[in-house]
Amino acid sequence: ARQILEMEFANLLAMGTDRHAEENTMKS
């Protein structure tokens, strides 16, 4: 079960960084 949790966390982290990058690009 822990492996699944880590995978979900990694997915959320990736989504968060992607959204962050998009916001920064739009601001520039």
C-alpha positions in Angstrom: 0.0 0.0 0.0 2.9 2.4 0.7 4.2 2.1 -2.9 0.8 3.2 -4.2 0.8 6.2 -1.8 4.2 7.2 -3.0 3.1 7.0 -6.6 0.0 9.1 -5.9 2.2 11.7 -4.1 4.6 11.8 -7.0 1.7 12.4 -9.4 0.3 15.2 -7.3 3.8 16.7 -7.1 4.3 16.5 -10.8 0.9 18.1 -11.4 1.7 20.9 -9.0 5.0 21.7 -10.6 3.5 21.7 -14.1 0.8 24.1 -13.0 3.5 26.3 -11.4 5.5 26.4 -14.6 2.5 27.4 -16.6 1.7 30.3 -14.3 5.3 31.5 -14.4 5.3 31.3 -18.3 2.0 33.3 -18.5 3.4 36.0 -16.2 6.6 36.5 -18.2 
